[in-house]
Amino acid sequence: MRSFNILLSHCISFEGKKNPKYLLHFVYSGATFILSMKILLVDDDEAILNVYSTALKAHGHDIVTATTGKSGLEKAKTEKPDVVLLDQVLPDIQGNEVLRMMKEDAEIKDIPVAMLSNFGQNDLIQKALSTGAVDYIRKYEIEPDYLDTKVKGIMKAKQSQMTDEQTF
């Protein structure tokens, strides 16, 4: 019979403070499975927000949405999401500019941001990645249910990076 260890721990925010929510981990054979995260979706298309929100909520995630770059920045500061999924084309501020502003703000600079866009020109992708995006996901290449896998991969990479930094 196989057994699982279940750990319920306080989430530690990027500033090192305990977050009021809890993160549930299943540990099996040394692997950690992330079950729930707070995700900020920033997109001006309500239909896209609905599709991706529904898919991510079905996987147990807490979803916060914003329809403009400005409201996305504000919600990143107030909601402290685990991950931000950011559209490239927004009505007020372009996605790469929102990303730059996030990475320059000490309060939110360590939140992983993945671009989620229909625009896949190499110059946009390279600019986003060089500005600090952890991934560039093309909407037309991803099924809504697979987005959960991508987001969990982003968080595992972040946790691994944090563990490596604590080792030194």
C-alpha positions as CSV (number, residue, x, y, z in Angstrom):
1,M,0.0,0.0,0.0
2,R,1.4,3.4,-1.0
3,S,1.1,6.3,1.5
4,F,1.0,10.0,1.1
5,N,2.2,12.6,3.6
6,I,0.0,15.7,3.7
7,L,1.5,19.0,4.7
8,L,-0.6,22.0,5.5
9,S,1.6,25.0,5.8
10,H,1.4,28.8,5.8
11,C,2.4,30.2,2.4
12,I,5.3,32.6,2.7
13,S,4.9,35.7,0.6
14,F,7.8,37.0,-1.5
15,E,8.6,39.5,1.3
16,G,9.1,36.6,3.7
17,K,5.9,37.2,5.6
18,K,3.3,34.5,6.3
19,N,0.4,34.7,3.9
20,P,-3.1,34.3,5.5
21,K,-3.9,31.4,3.1
22,Y,-2.6,27.9,3.4
23,L,-1.0,25.8,0.8
24,L,-1.7,22.1,0.7
25,H,1.1,19.8,-0.4
26,F,1.0,16.1,-1.0
27,V,4.4,14.7,-0.7
28,Y,4.9,11.3,-2.3
29,S,8.3,9.8,-3.0
30,G,10.0,13.2,-2.6
31,A,7.7,15.0,-5.1
32,T,5.5,17.9,-4.1
33,F,2.2,18.5,-5.9
34,I,0.9,22.0,-5.8
35,L,-2.9,21.9,-5.5
36,S,-4.1,25.5,-5.2
37,M,-2.8,28.9,-6.1
38,K,-4.1,32.4,-6.4
39,I,-3.8,33.4,-10.0
40,L,-4.3,36.9,-11.5
41,L,-5.6,36.9,-15.0
42,V,-5.1,40.2,-16.9
43,D,-7.0,40.3,-20.2
44,D,-9.4,42.8,-21.8
45,D,-11.5,40.0,-23.4
46,E,-14.3,39.0,-21.0
47,A,-14.8,35.7,-22.9
48,I,-11.2,34.7,-22.6
49,L,-11.3,35.6,-18.9
50,N,-14.3,33.5,-18.4
51,V,-12.9,30.4,-20.3
52,Y,-9.5,30.5,-18.5
53,S,-11.1,31.4,-15.1
54,T,-13.5,28.5,-15.4
55,A,-10.8,26.0,-16.3
56,L,-8.4,27.1,-13.5
57,K,-11.2,27.2,-10.9
58,A,-12.1,23.6,-11.9
59,H,-8.5,22.7,-10.8
60,G,-9.1,24.4,-7.4
61,H,-7.4,27.7,-8.0
62,D,-8.5,31.1,-6.6
63,I,-8.8,33.4,-9.6
64,V,-8.6,37.2,-9.6
65,T,-9.2,39.1,-12.9
66,A,-8.4,42.5,-14.3
67,T,-9.3,44.0,-17.7
68,T,-6.7,46.7,-17.9
69,G,-3.0,47.1,-17.3
70,K,-3.7,49.6,-14.5
71,S,-6.2,47.4,-12.7
72,G,-3.8,44.5,-13.1
73,L,-1.0,46.4,-11.4
74,E,-3.3,47.4,-8.6
75,K,-4.6,43.9,-8.1
76,A,-1.1,42.5,-8.1
77,K,-0.3,44.8,-5.2
78,T,-3.5,44.2,-3.2
79,E,-4.2,40.5,-3.9
80,K,-0.6,39.2,-3.9
81,P,-1.2,36.4,-6.4
82,D,1.1,33.4,-6.7
83,V,1.2,33.9,-10.5
84,V,0.1,36.5,-13.0
85,L,-1.1,35.6,-16.5
86,L,-0.8,38.8,-18.5
87,D,-2.2,39.6,-22.0
88,Q,0.0,41.5,-24.4
89,V,-2.7,43.8,-25.8
90,L,-4.6,45.8,-23.2
91,P,-6.7,48.9,-23.7
92,D,-4.6,51.2,-21.6
93,I,-1.0,49.9,-21.3
94,Q,0.7,47.2,-23.4
95,G,1.5,43.9,-21.6
96,N,5.2,44.3,-21.9
97,E,5.0,47.7,-20.3
98,V,2.8,46.3,-17.4
99,L,5.5,43.6,-17.0
100,R,8.3,46.2,-16.8
101,M,6.4,48.2,-14.2
102,M,5.8,45.0,-12.1
103,K,9.5,44.1,-12.3
104,E,10.5,47.6,-11.2
105,D,8.1,47.6,-8.2
106,A,9.8,46.1,-5.1
107,E,6.4,45.1,-3.7
108,I,5.5,42.8,-6.6
109,K,8.7,42.2,-8.6
110,D,9.1,38.6,-7.4
111,I,5.7,37.4,-8.5
112,P,6.1,35.2,-11.6
113,V,4.5,36.6,-14.7
114,A,3.7,34.6,-17.8
115,M,2.5,36.3,-20.9
116,L,-0.7,34.8,-22.3
117,S,-1.3,36.3,-25.7
118,N,-2.5,35.7,-29.3
119,F,0.5,37.8,-30.5
120,G,3.5,35.6,-31.0
121,Q,5.9,37.8,-32.9
122,N,9.5,37.0,-32.0
123,D,10.3,40.6,-31.0
124,L,7.3,40.7,-28.5
125,I,8.3,37.3,-27.1
126,Q,12.0,38.3,-26.7
127,K,11.2,41.6,-25.1
128,A,8.8,39.9,-22.6
129,L,11.3,37.2,-21.6
130,S,14.2,39.7,-21.3
131,T,12.0,42.0,-19.1
132,G,11.3,39.1,-16.7
133,A,8.4,37.0,-18.0
134,V,8.9,33.4,-17.0
135,D,7.0,32.1,-20.0
136,Y,5.2,33.3,-23.1
137,I,2.1,31.2,-23.8
138,R,0.2,31.6,-27.0
139,K,-3.6,31.4,-26.4
140,Y,-4.2,29.7,-29.7
141,E,-1.7,26.9,-28.8
142,I,-3.0,26.0,-25.4
143,E,-6.2,24.2,-24.3
144,P,-7.8,25.9,-21.2
145,D,-7.4,22.8,-19.1
146,Y,-3.7,22.5,-19.9
147,L,-3.1,26.0,-18.5
148,D,-3.2,24.5,-15.0
149,T,-0.2,22.3,-15.9
150,K,1.7,25.4,-17.2
151,V,0.9,27.4,-14.1
152,K,2.0,24.6,-11.8
153,G,5.2,24.2,-13.7
154,I,5.8,28.0,-13.2
155,M,5.3,27.6,-9.4
156,K,7.5,24.5,-9.2
157,A,10.3,26.4,-10.9
158,K,9.8,29.4,-8.5
159,Q,9.9,27.1,-5.5
160,S,13.0,25.4,-6.9
161,Q,14.7,28.8,-7.4
162,M,13.7,29.9,-3.9
163,T,15.2,26.6,-2.4
164,D,18.4,27.1,-4.4
165,E,18.7,30.7,-3.1
166,Q,18.2,29.5,0.5
167,T,21.0,27.0,0.0
168,F,23.6,29.6,-0.6
